[in-house]
Amino acid sequence: MIPQRNKPDICRSDVRSAIVGWYMNARRIVGCALFLVAIHAWAGAYEDGIAAYDQRQFETALKLWLPLAEQGHAAAQFNVAVLYEKGLGTAANAAEAARWYLKAAQQGDPDAQFSIGVLYETGTGVPQDAEQARTWFANVLGNPRAKDTSPLRQRARDHLTKLDASSQQTIAYQGGRFVIAATDSRACVVALQGFITHDASLKFDDVIAVTSKVGCDRPWLLLESPGGELRDGIALGREAHFGKFRTITRYECASACSLIFLAGSDRVLTGTRAKIGFHQVASVGTHVDRHCSSSFDSNGVREMRQYLNWVIPEQSEAIMQVVMRTSCDAIEWISGQRAIELRIATRLEAEDVDVFGAKAGAYGSMVR
């Protein structure tokens, strides 16, 4: 049942209730008829169509409404779409229903906007297109003719939530997960949520396969990680660099996380909490004794230096100086303009805004 509207759309609401619910209250038909008389050339035929529909003469209603729809009468366009969709007075024709819903939707009709959104969502009468469905459901939410408290707006929200959930894929790994969310037909965001482990670098092949399958063009890698082991960070960073990923972080990103961040073709710090941290390579002995590698000759330092020379050659030495002067028991944080000057980040966004509120836990917040 299409929800009723306030004046001046009350007449169209009653008509739609009749179409969907099969019967119309006679008194309200009279009220609508009085209102529709003001529509001059369209009034008579539109009212006759209402009367025919009320008498279940759907073929007559279609004959009366179709010429009006062709002349741009939005209410008639919606009514014709319903008749074609339900197969009333004519053979059911999903493509024709979609065509008339779209025409009415383009004139700002919220009910038609919702209906064409559903058809795009399900691929009924039109090619299935989640982005078109999102666009029309969003139009309903932004349409002043659809009240904030109306059931139509709530249904549009429900469909948007369903589409967002269906557009996400999760790939779990030991220590965390990747959440892949398509943002449009040519872009997507991959959120790395959790610790950076060897299994994360192994599962990243699956991530690349998914982004390729959905046609992502230079996807974003959103880093929501407390860090991890040096070699695991280098391994995943190499994969991200080969895959032409762009990197972005909203919070602190240090240790192995910082190495992955530097692999991005575009590197963005977003919000007041975003910063990149560096420290010396930490080595763990057989008895779990931890010590810092302060020599350029150590294996870990050589590996890091080689990696930095590859992903960010113009600034690798400057970054190595920061690394080597900072104990592995501390972190030197770099953010804002300094991150730009060192070419650690290529862009800053929302510098004065705490964009996502309190820091997330190990799994962060779901990408939407």
C-alpha positions in Angstrom: 0.0 0.0 0.0 1.4 3.4 -1.0 1.3 5.8 2.0 -1.0 8.8 2.0 0.4 12.3 1.6 -0.5 15.7 2.9 -2.2 18.3 0.6 -1.8 19.2 -2.2 -0.8 15.6 -3.0 -3.8 14.0 -1.1 -5.6 13.2 -4.2 -2.8 11.3 -5.8 -2.3 9.4 -2.5 -5.9 8.2 -2.6 -5.6 7.2 -6.3 -2.5 5.1 -5.5 -4.1 3.6 -2.5 -7.0 2.6 -4.8 -4.6 1.1 -7.4 -2.7 -0.9 -4.8 -5.6 -1.8 -2.5 -8.2 -2.3 -5.3 -10.9 0.0 -3.8 -11.2 3.7 -3.1 -13.4 5.4 -0.6 -16.3 7.1 -2.5 -16.3 10.3 -0.3 -12.6 10.9 -0.9 -13.1 10.3 -4.6 -15.4 13.2 -4.6 -12.9 15.4 -2.8 -10.2 14.4 -5.2 -12.4 15.1 -8.2 -13.1 18.6 -6.9 -9.4 19.2 -6.6 -8.5 17.7 -10.0 -11.0 19.9 -11.8 -8.4 22.6 -11.6 -6.1 20.6 -13.8 -8.3 21.7 -16.8 -7.4 19.6 -19.9 -6.2 16.6 -17.8 -9.0 16.7 -15.2 -11.8 14.9 -17.0 -9.8 12.0 -18.3 -7.9 11.5 -15.1 -11.1 11.4 -13.1 -12.7 9.0 -15.5 -9.7 6.8 -15.1 -10.2 6.8 -11.3 -13.8 5.9 -11.8 -12.9 3.1 -14.2 -10.3 1.7 -11.8 -12.8 1.8 -8.9 -15.1 -0.3 -11.0 -12.3 -2.7 -11.8 -12.4 -1.7 -15.5 -8.6 -1.6 -15.7 -8.3 -1.7 -19.5 -10.5 1.5 -19.7 -8.4 3.1 -16.9 -5.2 2.4 -18.9 -6.7 3.9 -22.1 -7.6 7.0 -20.2 -4.4 7.4 -18.3 -1.9 6.5 -21.0 -2.4 9.6 -23.1 -2.0 11.8 -20.0 1.2 9.9 -19.1 2.6 10.5 -22.6 1.9 14.2 -22.1 3.9 14.3 -18.8 1.2 13.9 -16.2 3.3 12.4 -13.3 0.4 10.9 -11.4 -0.9 9.2 -14.6 2.7 8.0 -15.3 2.8 6.3 -11.9 -0.6 4.8 -12.3 0.2 3.4 -15.8 3.4 1.9 -14.3 1.4 0.1 -11.7 -1.0 -1.3 -14.2 1.9 -2.7 -16.3 3.7 -4.0 -13.3 0.6 -5.8 -12.0 -0.8 -6.8 -15.4 -4.1 -5.0 -14.8 -6.0 -4.2 -18.0 -3.0 -5.3 -20.1 -0.3 -8.1 -20.1 2.2 -7.6 -17.4 5.3 -5.8 -18.8 8.1 -5.1 -16.4 10.1 -3.1 -18.9 7.1 -0.7 -19.6 6.5 -0.5 -15.8 10.1 0.5 -15.3 9.9 3.1 -18.1 6.9 4.8 -16.6 8.1 4.7 -13.1 11.4 6.3 -14.3 9.5 9.1 -16.0 7.5 9.9 -12.9 10.6 9.6 -10.7 12.5 12.1 -12.8 9.7 14.6 -12.1 10.4 14.2 -8.4 7.6 11.7 -7.4 8.9 10.0 -4.3 6.7 6.9 -4.7 8.0 6.4 -8.2 11.6 7.0 -7.1 11.2 4.2 -4.6 9.6 1.9 -7.1 12.2 2.4 -9.8 14.9 1.9 -7.1 13.3 -1.5 -6.3 13.3 -2.5 -9.9 17.0 -1.6 -10.3 17.8 -3.5 -7.1 16.1 -6.7 -8.3 16.9 -6.3 -12.0 13.2 -6.3 -13.0 12.4 -4.6 -16.3 15.9 -3.0 -16.2 19.4 -4.3 -15.9 20.3 -4.9 -12.3 22.3 -1.9 -11.0 23.0 -1.5 -7.3 24.3 2.0 -7.8 21.2 3.2 -9.7 19.1 1.6 -6.9 21.1 3.5 -4.2 20.7 6.7 -6.1 16.9 6.5 -6.3 16.5 5.3 -2.7 18.7 8.3 -1.6 16.5 10.6 -3.7 13.5 9.4 -1.7 15.3 10.3 1.6 16.2 13.7 0.2 12.8 14.4 -1.3 10.8 17.1 0.6 7.6 15.5 -0.6 8.4 12.4 1.5 8.1 13.2 5.2 10.8 12.2 7.7 8.3 10.0 9.5 6.7 8.4 6.4 6.8 4.7 5.9 8.2 5.3 2.4 11.3 6.9 3.8 11.8 4.1 6.2 11.5 1.5 3.4 14.1 3.4 1.4 16.5 3.4 4.4 15.9 -0.4 4.8 16.7 -1.0 1.2 19.9 1.2 1.3 21.1 -0.8 4.4 20.4 -4.1 2.6 22.3 -2.9 -0.5 25.3 -1.7 1.6 25.5 -5.0 3.4 25.3 -7.0 0.2 28.0 -4.9 -1.4 30.5 -5.9 1.4 32.6 -9.0 1.5 34.7 -10.1 4.5 37.9 -12.1 4.3 39.1 -13.3 7.7 42.7 -14.0 8.5 44.6 -15.0 11.6 44.7 -11.8 13.6 42.0 -9.8 11.9 40.0 -9.4 8.7 39.7 -7.5 5.4 36.4 -5.9 4.6 35.8 -5.1 1.0 33.1 -2.5 0.2 32.2 -1.3 -3.3 31.6 2.5 -3.4 30.6 2.7 -7.1 31.1 0.8 -10.3 34.8 1.6 -10.6 36.0 2.1 -7.0 36.1 0.2 -3.7 37.7 0.4 -0.3 39.5 -2.5 1.4 39.7 -2.1 5.2 42.5 -3.9 6.9 41.1 -4.4 10.5 43.4 -6.2 13.0 47.0 -7.1 13.4 49.3 -7.5 10.5 50.3 -11.1 10.4 51.8 -13.6 7.9 48.4 -14.9 7.2 47.2 -11.4 6.3 49.8 -11.2 3.5 48.8 -14.6 2.3 45.0 -13.8 2.2 45.7 -10.5 0.4 45.8 -12.5 -2.8 42.1 -13.3 -2.2 41.5 -9.5 -1.7 43.1 -8.6 -5.0 41.0 -11.3 -6.7 37.8 -9.9 -5.3 38.7 -6.3 -6.3 39.5 -7.4 -9.8 36.3 -9.3 -10.1 34.1 -6.3 -9.2 36.1 -4.1 -11.5 37.7 -1.8 -8.9 39.9 0.9 -10.4 42.9 1.7 -8.1 41.2 0.6 -4.9 41.8 2.2 -1.5 43.4 0.3 1.4 42.0 1.7 4.7 44.5 0.9 7.5 42.9 0.2 10.9 45.7 -1.8 12.5 47.9 -1.6 15.6 50.8 -3.0 13.5 52.7 -6.3 13.4 56.0 -7.9 12.4 58.4 -6.2 10.0 58.5 -8.9 7.3 54.7 -9.3 7.3 54.4 -5.5 6.8 56.9 -5.6 4.0 55.2 -8.6 2.3 51.8 -7.0 2.4 53.2 -3.6 1.4 54.7 -5.1 -1.7 51.3 -6.7 -2.6 49.6 -3.3 -2.2 52.2 -1.5 -4.2 52.0 -4.1 -7.1 48.2 -3.8 -7.0 48.4 0.0 -7.3 46.4 0.5 -4.1 46.0 3.9 -2.6 46.4 4.0 1.2 44.4 6.0 3.8 44.3 6.0 7.6 42.0 7.7 10.1 44.0 6.8 13.3 47.5 6.0 14.4 49.3 3.7 12.0 52.8 2.6 13.2 55.3 -0.2 12.8 54.3 -2.7 10.0 51.2 -0.5 9.4 53.4 2.5 8.5 55.3 0.4 6.0 52.1 -0.6 4.2 50.9 3.0 4.2 54.1 4.1 2.4 53.3 1.6 -0.4 50.3 3.5 -1.6 50.3 5.3 -4.9 48.3 8.0 -3.1 48.7 8.3 0.7 46.0 10.2 2.6 45.8 11.2 6.3 42.2 11.9 7.3 41.1 13.7 10.4 42.8 14.8 13.6 43.8 11.4 14.8 45.6 10.3 11.6 49.3 9.9 12.0 52.2 7.6 11.0 54.6 6.2 13.5 58.2 4.9 13.1 60.7 3.2 15.3 63.8 1.0 15.1 63.5 -2.6 14.1 62.9 -4.9 17.1 64.5 -8.3 17.3 63.3 -11.1 19.6 65.7 -13.7 20.8 65.2 -17.3 21.7 64.2 -16.4 25.3 61.8 -13.7 24.1 64.4 -11.1 24.9 63.6 -7.9 22.8 66.3 -5.6 21.6 66.5 -2.7 19.2 68.5 -2.9 15.9 70.4 0.4 15.9 73.0 -0.7 13.3 72.5 -0.2 9.6 74.2 -3.6 9.1 71.5 -5.7 10.8 69.3 -7.9 8.6 66.0 -6.2 9.6 67.4 -2.7 9.0 68.7 -3.7 5.6 65.4 -5.2 4.6 63.5 -2.1 5.7 65.9 0.2 3.8 65.7 -1.9 0.6 61.9 -1.8 0.9 61.8 2.0 1.4 64.1 2.5 -1.5 61.6 0.6 -3.7 58.3 2.2 -2.6 59.4 5.7 -1.8 62.9 6.2 -3.2 63.0 10.0 -3.1 62.4 10.1 0.7 63.7 6.7 1.9 66.9 8.1 3.5 65.0 10.8 5.4 62.5 8.2 6.7 65.4 5.9 7.7 66.9 8.7 9.8 63.6 8.9 11.7 63.5 5.2 12.1 67.1 4.8 13.4 66.9 7.6 15.9 63.8 6.2 17.6 64.0 3.3 20.0 61.9 0.3 19.3 60.4 0.9 22.7 59.0 4.2 21.6 57.3 5.7 18.5 57.9 8.9 16.6 54.6 10.1 15.3 54.4 12.2 12.1 51.3 14.0 11.0 49.9 17.1 9.4 52.2 19.3 7.3 55.3 17.5 8.5 54.0 14.3 6.9 53.5 16.2 3.6 57.0 17.7 3.8 58.6 14.3 4.3 56.4 12.9 1.4 55.1 10.3 3.9 51.6 11.5 3.0 50.5 13.0 -0.4 47.3 14.6 1.0 45.6 15.7 4.2 41.9 15.6 4.5 39.6 17.0 7.3 42.6 18.1 9.3 40.5 19.8 12.0 37.8 17.2 12.3 37.6 14.1 14.4 36.0 12.3 11.5 35.0 9.0 13.1 34.9 9.7 16.8 36.4 7.5 19.4 39.2 5.1 18.3 38.0 1.7 17.2 39.0 -1.6 18.7 41.1 -4.3 17.1 38.5 -4.8 14.4 37.7 -1.1 13.9 34.3 -0.1 12.5 32.6 -1.6 9.6 33.2 0.1 6.4 30.1 1.5 4.9 
